[in-house]
Amino acid sequence: MLGSSLIMFAGFIAVFAAILYKINTYEADPSEAAIVETLNVGADAEVLQATISEGIMLVLVREGTTTALLRFDPQDGKLLGRTVFVGR
């Protein structure tokens, strides 16, 4: 009787450990994330590269002879910041 109870108890522990492991290791698929349909990068801007890093959309653009890095919120398209690259 005691042996079968211990085996049943060990089985419950294993099931709960597997459930906790699965819950704690879940990572959302980045392809399911909502991304804004259009971004306003400027009328004369040419997009060179775009990527998402740590929840921020980074867009590298060229505006004439100037190159700039634009940071957007990918959910609503709000411009968070702008960095202009200057050669010296």
C-alpha positions as CSV (number, residue, x, y, z in Angstrom):
1,M,0.0,0.0,0.0
2,L,2.8,2.5,0.9
3,G,4.8,1.7,-2.2
4,S,1.9,2.3,-4.6
5,S,1.1,5.6,-2.8
6,L,4.7,6.8,-3.1
7,I,4.6,5.9,-6.8
8,M,1.3,7.8,-7.3
9,F,2.7,10.8,-5.3
10,A,5.9,10.8,-7.5
11,G,3.7,10.7,-10.6
12,F,1.8,13.8,-9.4
13,I,5.1,15.6,-8.7
14,A,6.4,14.8,-12.2
15,V,3.2,16.0,-13.9
16,F,3.2,19.3,-11.9
17,A,6.9,19.8,-12.6
18,A,6.3,19.3,-16.3
19,I,3.4,21.9,-16.2
20,L,5.5,24.4,-14.4
21,Y,8.4,23.9,-16.8
22,K,6.2,24.4,-19.8
23,I,4.6,27.6,-18.3
24,N,8.0,29.1,-17.4
25,T,9.7,28.4,-20.7
26,Y,6.9,29.7,-23.0
27,E,8.0,32.4,-25.4
28,A,5.6,34.1,-27.7
29,D,6.2,33.6,-31.4
30,P,7.5,37.0,-32.7
31,S,5.6,36.5,-35.9
32,E,2.3,36.8,-34.0
33,A,3.2,40.3,-32.6
34,A,1.1,43.2,-33.8
35,I,3.0,45.5,-36.0
36,V,1.7,48.8,-37.4
37,E,0.8,48.7,-41.1
38,T,2.4,52.0,-42.2
39,L,5.2,54.2,-40.9
40,N,5.9,57.9,-41.7
41,V,9.6,58.0,-42.4
42,G,9.5,61.2,-44.4
43,A,8.7,62.1,-48.0
44,D,12.2,61.9,-49.5
45,A,13.5,59.1,-47.2
46,E,14.8,55.9,-48.7
47,V,14.6,52.9,-46.3
48,L,17.9,51.0,-46.2
49,Q,17.1,48.6,-43.4
50,A,14.4,47.8,-40.8
51,T,14.5,45.5,-37.8
52,I,12.9,45.0,-34.4
53,S,15.1,44.7,-31.4
54,E,13.8,44.5,-27.8
55,G,10.4,45.8,-28.7
56,I,11.6,48.8,-30.7
57,M,11.5,49.0,-34.5
58,L,14.7,50.4,-35.9
59,V,14.6,51.9,-39.4
60,L,17.8,53.1,-41.1
61,V,16.9,55.7,-43.8
62,R,18.8,57.9,-46.2
63,E,17.5,61.4,-46.8
64,G,19.6,62.9,-49.6
65,T,23.1,62.8,-48.3
66,T,22.1,62.3,-44.6
67,T,21.7,58.9,-43.0
68,A,19.5,58.5,-39.9
69,L,18.3,55.8,-37.5
70,L,14.6,56.2,-36.6
71,R,13.2,54.4,-33.6
72,F,9.5,53.5,-33.7
73,D,7.0,51.8,-31.4
74,P,6.0,48.8,-33.6
75,Q,2.4,48.6,-32.2
76,D,1.3,52.2,-32.9
77,G,4.0,53.6,-35.3
78,K,4.9,56.5,-32.9
79,L,8.3,57.9,-33.6
80,L,10.3,57.5,-30.3
81,G,13.6,59.0,-31.4
82,R,15.9,59.9,-34.3
83,T,19.7,59.7,-34.6
84,V,21.5,61.4,-37.5
85,F,24.9,60.1,-38.5
86,V,27.4,62.8,-39.3
87,G,30.8,62.0,-41.0
88,R,33.7,64.0,-39.6
